[in-house]
């Protein structure tokens, strides 16, 4: 018998706990994107979550400035 205050080990309890953990991970993943500050490129007013996106954009358009090392 299980000690008082604890649930006995069952497959249903394990599956329920796993589903709760999955839902918690999904909630953290979707909320993480909301807190990231956006980088705005002043020439075309596009916004990027990561600096690599801005660098790639500058490398593939004529609006990049070679003196800043973006090309």
C-alpha positions in Angstrom: 0.0 0.0 0.0 1.2 3.5 -0.8 2.2 5.9 2.0 -0.4 8.4 3.1 -0.5 11.5 1.0 0.9 9.9 -2.1 -0.8 8.4 -5.1 -0.2 4.7 -5.9 1.9 4.2 -9.1 -0.4 3.5 -12.0 0.0 3.8 -15.7 -2.9 6.3 -15.8 -1.1 8.6 -13.3 2.1 8.4 -15.3 0.3 9.3 -18.6 -1.5 12.2 -16.9 1.7 13.6 -15.5 3.4 13.3 -18.9 0.5 15.1 -20.6 0.6 17.9 -18.0 4.4 18.2 -18.6 3.9 18.4 -22.4 1.3 21.1 -22.0 3.6 23.1 -19.7 6.5 22.9 -22.2 4.2 24.0 -25.1 3.0 27.0 -23.1 6.6 28.0 -22.3 7.6 27.7 -25.9 4.8 29.9 -27.3 5.3 32.6 -24.6 9.1 32.8 -25.1 8.7 34.5 -28.5 6.6 37.3 -27.0 9.4 38.5 -24.8 12.1 38.8 -27.5 12.8 42.4 -28.4 12.7 43.0 -32.2 15.6 44.5 -34.1 14.3 47.1 -36.6 16.3 47.9 -39.8 15.9 51.7 -40.3 16.3 51.6 -44.1 13.3 49.4 -44.9 11.6 49.2 -41.5 11.6 45.4 -41.3 11.8 43.8 -37.9 13.9 40.8 -37.0 14.0 38.5 -33.9 17.6 37.6 -34.4 20.6 39.5 -35.7 21.4 36.8 -38.3 18.1 37.6 -40.0 19.1 41.2 -40.4 22.5 40.3 -41.6 21.1 37.9 -44.2 18.6 40.5 -45.4 21.3 43.0 -45.9 23.5 40.5 -47.7 20.7 39.7 -50.2 19.4 43.2 -50.9 21.0 46.3 -52.4 20.1 48.2 -49.3 23.0 46.8 -47.2 25.9 49.1 -46.5 29.3 47.5 -47.2 31.1 49.9 -44.9 29.3 48.4 -41.9 30.4 44.8 -42.7 26.9 43.5 -43.6 27.9 42.4 -47.1 
